[in-house]
Amino acid sequence: MPSRARSGLAVVILAAGKGKRMKSDLPKVVFDLAGWPLIRHVVAAVEGLKPERTIAVTGHGREKVDAALAGIAVQTVLQREQKGTGHAVKCAQRTLRGFVGDVLDPPGDAVPVDRVVGQGPEDQKFDRARENGPFLL
């Protein structure tokens, strides 16, 4: 069987949405969870995959999202008009020029449960829930 060259991984975090259902002017991805903005949890979760590039597509409240990402190795790209997920990924296309490999595009507000379990006073409830099967936060 011929060997297959290992391809790289890039992560394009979708962080341009308004989060209208949150009823706040604050971008949804910067809401606090266990002491961090939601998007920082997502970045920390994908770091373990050792991506070659991590990009956040920002839009609504860009300055606040940029501030939440300050000091970490995430490049930001502006989606001037929020036209959906596919359009957001397309906005990162230029930044991915020359990249060969897979692209993972998680939402910037989709925090994996294991990022917050063990982080606060509700730990016992989370532990019991994990014993009873998978769940989402």
Backbone hydrogen bonds in HBPLUS format (Angstrom, degrees):
<---DONOR---> <-ACCEPTOR-->    atom                        ^
c    i                          cat <-CA-CA->   ^        H-A-AA   ^      H-
h    n   atom  resd res      DA  || num        DHA   H-A  angle D-A-AA Bond
n    s   type  num  typ     dist DA aas  dist angle  dist       angle   num
A0008-GLY N   A0100-VAL O   3.33 MM  92  6.23 152.6  2.41 138.9 138.4     1
A0102-ASP N   A0008-GLY O   2.88 MM  94  6.21 149.5  1.97 159.1 149.5     2
A0052-GLU N   A0009-LEU O   2.70 MM  43  5.76 149.7  1.79 161.2 169.6     3
A0010-ALA N   A0102-ASP O   2.89 MM  92  6.31 153.1  1.96 155.4 164.3     4
A0104-LEU N   A0010-ALA O   2.89 MM  94  6.31 161.9  1.92 160.2 164.3     5
A0011-VAL N   A0053-ARG O   2.86 MM  42  6.23 160.2  1.90 151.4 157.8     6
A0055-ILE N   A0011-VAL O   2.76 MM  44  6.08 164.6  1.78 162.1 167.5     7
A0012-VAL N   A0104-LEU O   2.79 MM  92  6.15 162.9  1.82 160.5 166.4     8
A0013-ILE N   A0055-ILE O   2.65 MM  42  6.05 156.5  1.71 166.6 165.9     9
A0057-VAL N   A0013-ILE O   2.84 MM  44  6.12 163.9  1.87 166.9 170.4    10
A0014-LEU N   A0106-PRO O   2.97 MM  92  6.24 164.3  2.00 151.1 156.3    11
A0108-GLY N   A0014-LEU O   2.78 MM  94  5.22 155.5  1.84 145.6 138.7    12
A0015-ALA N   A0057-VAL O   2.83 MM  42  5.37 141.7  1.98 146.2 156.6    13
A0060-HIS N   A0016-ALA O   3.20 MM  44  5.51 157.8  2.25 137.2 132.2    14
A0022-MET N   A0019-GLY O   2.89 MM   3  5.56 158.5  1.94 122.0 129.2    15
A0023-LYS N   A0020-LYS O   3.08 MM   3  5.65 164.4  2.11 116.9 121.8    16
A0030-VAL N   A0027-PRO O   3.05 MM   3  5.78 165.6  2.07 123.3 127.9    17
A0031-PHE N   A0028-LYS O   3.17 MM   3  5.61 170.2  2.18 117.0 119.7    18
A0039-ILE N   A0029-VAL O   2.93 MM  10  5.16 160.4  1.97 155.4 149.0    19
A0038-LEU N   A0031-PHE O   2.89 MM   7  5.87 139.9  2.05 156.7 166.4    20
A0033-LEU N   A0036-TRP O   2.76 MM   3  5.45 157.6  1.81 153.0 158.7    21
A0036-TRP N   A0033-LEU O   3.21 MM   3  5.45 167.5  2.22 112.4 116.2    22
A0040-ARG N   A0037-PRO O   2.94 MM   3  5.45 133.0  2.17 113.7 126.1    23
A0041-HIS N   A0038-LEU O   3.05 MM   3  5.37 127.5  2.34 105.1 118.2    24
A0042-VAL N   A0038-LEU O   3.26 MM   4  6.69 152.7  2.34 147.9 155.4    25
A0043-VAL N   A0039-ILE O   2.95 MM   4  6.24 161.9  1.98 151.2 155.6    26
A0044-ALA N   A0040-ARG O   2.95 MM   4  6.11 163.4  1.98 145.7 150.3    27
A0045-ALA N   A0041-HIS O   2.95 MM   4  6.15 149.7  2.04 144.2 152.6    28
A0046-VAL N   A0042-VAL O   3.06 MM   4  6.37 153.8  2.13 152.4 158.3    29
A0047-GLU N   A0043-VAL O   3.01 MM   4  6.15 135.3  2.21 147.4 159.6    30
A0049-LEU N   A0046-VAL O   2.90 MM   3  5.37 155.1  1.97 114.1 122.1    31
A0050-LYS N   A0047-GLU O   2.93 MM   3  5.29 160.9  1.97 114.3 120.5    32
A0075-GLN N   A0054-THR O   2.99 MM  21  6.37 161.0  2.02 159.0 154.8    33
A0056-ALA N   A0075-GLN O   2.78 MM  19  6.23 154.8  1.84 155.7 164.1    34
A0077-VAL N   A0056-ALA O   2.94 MM  21  6.25 151.8  2.02 153.7 155.8    35
A0058-THR N   A0077-VAL O   2.78 MM  19  6.03 157.9  1.82 160.3 167.8    36
A0079-GLN N   A0058-THR O   2.70 MM  21  5.88 159.1  1.74 169.9 176.7    37
A0062-ARG N   A0059-GLY O   3.12 MM   3  5.18 128.6  2.40 143.4 131.8    38
A0064-LYS N   A0061-GLY O   2.93 MM   3  5.51 125.0  2.24 116.8 130.1    39
A0065-VAL N   A0061-GLY O   3.15 MM   4  6.47 155.4  2.21 153.4 160.9    40
A0066-ASP N   A0062-ARG O   2.80 MM   4  6.01 165.7  1.82 159.6 163.7    41
A0067-ALA N   A0063-GLU O   2.96 MM   4  6.13 151.2  2.04 139.6 147.5    42
A0068-ALA N   A0064-LYS O   3.02 MM   4  6.23 147.3  2.13 138.0 146.5    43
A0069-LEU N   A0065-VAL O   3.07 MM   4  6.36 132.8  2.30 142.6 155.3    44
A0069-LEU N   A0066-ASP O   3.13 MM   3  5.11 133.0  2.36  94.0 107.0    45
A0070-ALA N   A0067-ALA O   3.26 MM   3  5.06 160.0  2.30  98.2 104.2    46
A0072-ILE N   A0069-LEU O   3.24 MM   3  5.96 153.5  2.31 144.8 142.7    47
A0074-VAL N   A0072-ILE O   2.82 MM   2  5.81 131.4  2.06 112.8  97.4    48
A0088-ALA N   A0084-GLY O   2.99 MM   4  6.25 149.5  2.08 144.9 154.4    49
A0088-ALA N   A0085-THR O   3.04 MM   3  5.01 113.9  2.50  93.7 110.0    50
A0089-VAL N   A0085-THR O   2.99 MM   4  6.36 160.0  2.04 158.5 162.5    51
A0090-LYS N   A0086-GLY O   3.00 MM   4  6.22 154.0  2.07 143.5 151.4    52
A0091-CYS N   A0087-HIS O   2.96 MM   4  6.26 140.1  2.12 144.1 154.3    53
A0091-CYS N   A0088-ALA O   3.13 MM   3  5.12 125.2  2.44  93.6 107.4    54
A0092-ALA N   A0089-VAL O   3.02 MM   3  5.33 141.9  2.17 104.8 115.6    55
A0093-GLN N   A0090-LYS O   2.99 MM   3  5.05 157.9  2.04 106.4 113.5    56
A0095-THR N   A0092-ALA O   3.08 MM   3  5.34 116.6  2.50 104.8 119.9    57
A0096-LEU N   A0092-ALA O   3.10 MM   4  6.38 133.3  2.32 146.7 160.2    58
A0096-LEU N   A0093-GLN O   3.04 MM   3  5.07 132.5  2.27  96.5 110.0    59
A0097-ARG N   A0094-ARG O   3.12 MM   3  5.16 162.6  2.15 104.7 109.4    60
A0099-PHE N   A0096-LEU O   2.85 MM   3  5.35 161.1  1.88 142.5 145.1    61
A0110-ALA N   A0107-PRO O   3.30 MM   3  5.46 172.6  2.30 112.3 113.6    62
A0115-ARG N   A0112-PRO O   2.92 MM   3  5.61 161.7  1.95 122.5 128.6    63
A0116-VAL N   A0113-VAL O   3.05 MM   3  5.81 155.6  2.11 122.9 128.4    64
A0117-VAL N   A0113-VAL O   3.15 MM   4  6.29 145.9  2.27 154.0 163.6    65
A0119-GLN N   A0116-VAL O   3.03 MM   3  5.27 144.9  2.16 138.8 134.2    66
A0123-ASP N   A0120-GLY O   3.29 MM   3  5.90 150.3  2.39 124.1 124.1    67
A0125-LYS N   A0122-GLU O   2.98 MM   3  5.51 124.6  2.30 114.4 127.7    68
A0126-PHE N   A0122-GLU O   3.21 MM   4  6.58 158.1  2.26 152.4 159.0    69
A0127-ASP N   A0123-ASP O   2.82 MM   4  6.08 161.3  1.86 157.6 163.0    70
A0128-ARG N   A0124-GLN O   2.97 MM   4  6.17 160.3  2.01 146.8 151.6    71
A0129-ALA N   A0125-LYS O   2.96 MM   4  6.17 158.1  2.01 147.1 153.6    72
A0130-ARG N   A0126-PHE O   2.88 MM   4  6.14 156.2  1.93 152.5 158.7    73
A0131-GLU N   A0127-ASP O   3.07 MM   4  6.33 151.5  2.16 146.0 153.1    74
A0132-ASN N   A0128-ARG O   3.25 MM   4  6.53 135.6  2.46 140.4 151.4    75
A0132-ASN N   A0129-ALA O   3.10 MM   3  5.19 133.3  2.33  97.5 110.2    76
A0133-GLY N   A0130-ARG O   3.20 MM   3  5.27 166.2  2.22 106.7 110.3    77
